[in-house]
Amino acid sequence: MDKVVTSPAEAVVGIVDGSSLAVGGFGLCGVPSVLIAELHHSGVRDLEAFSNNCGVDDWGLGILLKNRQLRRVVASYLGGNKEFERQFLFGELEVELTPQGTLAEKLRAGGAGIPAFFTATGVGTQIADGGVPWRYAPDGSIAKSSPPKETREMDWNGKKVTFVLEEAITTDFALVRAWKGDRHGNLVFRQSARNFNPLAAMAGRVTIAEVEHLVEPGEIDADAVHLPGIYVQRVLPLTPQQGADKHIERRTVQPKTNPTSKGPQ
């Protein structure tokens, strides 16, 4: 039952060229940066990543992207990663853009054993009809695009509504970061880091969690567990320095004000 591993290298054993990864995080919040850095160091290539976004140019999944270790990315937006945008537009990377809520549910469904589900999101657009560019050719033409998806009309709230079929996502591995975890793999995510992390963890056949605070079994109240250990196979305790290494995607501040004045100084 003890799932603790002693090093990042031990944690990522089995991730090889061509592996598929579900990766937690939203922007730069809750990103499993230590595990990603180890994959960068290992040099593994041709990875397929499923994540809300692809980090930034020099952090998160962005470092794998910059080093050409990603072959395909399924995400909901490009974010502030200029290299992500460049590789996609110049035909160097296959990208499947997916509505954010749909991507979240596809990951959750994969972990829950639901092979597919119907949703109204994307009906009447290229999401359902096909034709979303997945890969561009060097000359800017579309080399590969999304296929059409099955749609079905159903009775919903007393009227006929069209829905599109979305298939669940399961991956070879999942990489997540938790605020607290025990040796059995029960995890707690702090505040907004409880974003795509639980969903990504559910989708992976082998889920690896880096945790900022490792505790003993029983120290986490059962009602406080956000993700049960049944979904987690490996737990990597972080050092205080690793746990404190957190980035801000876009810093926005206001000018300091004097309490006695009515405006900024």
C-alpha positions in Angstrom: 0.0 0.0 0.0 3.0 2.3 0.5 3.2 4.1 -2.9 6.0 6.6 -2.1 8.9 6.8 -4.5 12.2 8.4 -3.5 13.2 10.4 -6.6 11.7 12.0 -9.7 13.6 9.5 -11.8 11.9 6.6 -10.0 8.6 8.3 -10.3 8.6 8.5 -14.1 9.9 5.0 -14.8 7.9 3.5 -17.7 7.2 6.7 -19.5 8.9 6.0 -22.9 8.8 7.5 -26.4 5.3 7.7 -27.6 3.6 7.6 -24.2 0.3 9.5 -23.6 0.1 11.8 -20.6 -2.8 13.5 -18.8 -1.3 16.5 -17.0 -2.9 18.6 -14.3 -2.8 22.3 -13.9 -4.6 25.4 -15.1 -2.3 28.1 -16.5 0.6 27.8 -14.1 -1.5 26.8 -11.1 -1.2 23.3 -9.8 1.4 22.2 -12.4 3.4 19.1 -11.7 6.6 20.9 -12.5 9.1 18.5 -10.9 7.8 15.5 -12.8 7.8 17.5 -16.1 11.4 18.7 -15.4 12.4 15.0 -15.0 10.8 14.1 -18.3 12.7 17.0 -19.9 15.9 15.7 -18.4 15.2 12.1 -19.5 14.9 13.1 -23.1 11.8 11.0 -23.8 10.1 12.1 -27.1 7.0 11.9 -29.2 4.7 12.3 -26.2 1.0 13.0 -26.5 -0.2 15.4 -23.8 -3.7 16.0 -22.6 -3.9 19.2 -20.5 -5.9 22.3 -20.2 -3.0 24.3 -21.7 0.7 23.9 -22.4 2.3 26.1 -19.8 4.5 29.0 -20.9 7.7 29.1 -23.0 10.1 28.3 -20.1 8.0 26.5 -17.5 5.5 23.6 -17.2 4.8 21.6 -20.4 6.4 24.5 -22.3 9.8 23.1 -21.6 8.9 19.8 -23.2 7.4 21.7 -26.1 10.5 23.9 -26.6 12.7 20.8 -26.6 10.5 19.1 -29.2 9.5 16.3 -26.9 5.7 16.6 -27.6 4.2 15.2 -30.8 0.6 16.0 -30.1 -1.3 18.2 -27.6 -5.0 18.1 -26.7 -5.9 21.3 -24.9 -8.5 23.9 -24.5 -6.4 27.0 -25.4 -3.0 28.1 -26.4 -2.5 30.5 -23.5 0.6 32.7 -23.3 2.9 30.1 -24.9 4.3 31.7 -28.1 6.3 28.6 -29.0 3.1 26.5 -28.8 1.4 28.9 -31.2 4.5 28.9 -33.5 4.9 25.2 -33.7 1.1 24.7 -34.4 0.9 27.3 -37.1 4.1 26.2 -38.8 3.0 22.5 -39.0 5.5 21.2 -36.4 2.9 20.1 -33.9 -0.5 18.4 -34.0 -3.0 20.2 -31.7 -6.6 19.2 -31.0 -8.4 22.2 -29.4 -11.3 21.1 -27.3 -13.9 23.1 -25.3 -12.7 23.4 -21.8 -15.7 21.8 -20.1 -15.8 19.0 -22.7 -12.1 18.3 -22.1 -12.7 18.1 -18.3 -15.6 15.7 -18.7 -13.7 13.5 -21.2 -11.0 13.1 -18.6 -13.4 12.4 -15.8 -15.4 10.0 -17.9 -12.3 8.0 -18.7 -11.6 7.5 -15.0 -15.2 6.7 -14.3 -15.4 3.9 -16.9 -17.8 5.9 -19.2 -16.6 5.4 -22.8 -18.5 8.3 -24.3 -21.2 10.9 -23.5 -23.5 13.3 -25.3 -23.2 17.1 -24.8 -24.8 20.2 -26.5 -21.4 22.0 -26.5 -20.1 22.3 -30.0 -23.3 21.5 -31.9 -23.6 23.5 -35.1 -19.9 24.2 -35.2 -16.8 22.6 -36.6 -16.4 20.8 -33.2 -19.3 18.6 -34.3 -19.3 19.0 -38.1 -15.5 18.4 -38.5 -12.9 20.6 -40.1 -11.1 22.0 -37.1 -7.4 22.2 -38.1 -5.3 19.7 -36.2 -2.1 20.1 -38.2 -0.9 22.6 -40.7 1.4 22.0 -43.7 4.6 24.1 -44.0 2.9 26.2 -46.7 0.1 27.1 -44.3 -2.6 24.8 -45.8 -4.5 22.4 -43.5 -2.7 19.0 -43.5 -5.1 17.3 -41.0 -8.4 18.3 -39.6 -10.9 16.9 -37.2 -13.5 14.3 -38.4 -17.2 14.8 -38.0 -18.7 13.5 -34.8 -22.0 11.6 -34.3 -24.9 13.8 -33.3 -28.3 12.7 -32.0 -31.6 14.6 -31.4 -33.1 13.8 -28.0 -36.0 15.0 -25.8 -34.6 17.5 -23.3 -36.7 19.6 -21.0 -39.8 19.1 -23.2 -38.2 19.9 -26.5 -36.0 18.4 -29.2 -32.3 19.2 -28.7 -29.3 18.0 -30.7 -26.3 16.7 -28.9 -22.8 15.6 -30.1 -21.1 12.4 -29.0 -17.7 12.9 -27.2 -15.4 10.0 -26.4 -13.7 9.6 -23.1 -9.9 10.1 -22.6 -7.7 7.5 -21.0 -3.9 7.8 -21.0 -0.8 5.7 -20.3 0.2 8.0 -17.4 -1.1 11.0 -15.5 1.1 13.7 -13.8 -0.5 15.8 -11.0 0.5 18.0 -8.1 -1.2 18.0 -4.8 -0.9 20.1 -1.7 -1.1 17.1 0.7 -1.0 13.4 0.2 -0.5 10.3 2.3 1.4 7.1 1.6 -1.7 5.4 0.2 -2.1 8.0 -2.5 -5.1 10.0 -1.0 -4.7 13.5 -2.2 -5.8 17.0 -1.2 -5.6 20.0 -3.6 -5.4 23.5 -2.2 -7.7 26.2 -3.5 -7.5 26.8 -7.3 -4.9 24.0 -7.7 -8.0 21.8 -7.5 -8.6 22.4 -11.2 -7.7 19.7 -13.8 -5.6 17.7 -11.4 -8.3 15.3 -10.0 -9.6 14.8 -13.6 -6.2 14.2 -15.1 -5.4 11.7 -12.3 -8.6 9.8 -13.0 -7.7 9.4 -16.7 -4.3 7.9 -16.2 -3.7 4.1 -16.1 -0.6 4.9 -14.0 -1.0 8.2 -12.0 2.0 9.9 -10.5 1.4 12.6 -7.9 4.0 15.0 -6.6 2.9 16.2 -3.2 4.1 19.3 -1.2 3.3 17.7 2.2 3.5 14.0 2.8 1.6 12.6 5.8 0.9 9.2 7.2 -2.3 7.2 6.4 -5.1 8.4 8.6 -3.8 11.9 9.0 -6.1 13.2 6.3 -9.8 13.2 7.4 -11.8 11.0 5.0 -14.2 13.9 4.3 -11.2 16.1 3.3 -9.9 13.7 0.6 -10.4 15.3 -2.9 -9.0 12.2 -4.8 -8.9 8.7 -3.3 -5.8 6.7 -3.5 -7.4 4.1 -5.7 -6.6 6.5 -8.6 -2.9 7.0 -7.6 0.0 4.5 -8.1 3.0 6.6 -7.2 3.6 9.4 -4.7 6.6 11.7 -4.9 7.3 13.9 -1.8 8.7 17.3 -2.7 11.4 19.1 -0.8 10.3 22.5 0.7 12.2 24.3 -2.1 10.5 22.3 -4.8 7.1 22.9 -3.2 7.7 26.6 -3.0 8.7 26.9 -6.7 5.5 28.3 -8.1 5.1 30.8 -11.0 2.6 33.4 -11.8 1.5 33.4 -15.4 0.6 37.1 -15.7 1.3 39.5 -12.8 -1.2 42.4 -12.5 -0.8 44.9 -9.7 -2.3 48.3 -8.7 -0.2 51.3 -7.8 0.3 51.8 -4.0 -2.1 54.2 -2.5 -1.7 56.4 0.6 -4.6 55.7 3.1 -4.9 59.5 3.6 -5.1 60.3 -0.1 -7.8 59.7 -2.6 -5.7 58.3 -5.4 -2.5 56.5 -6.4 0.9 58.0 -5.6 
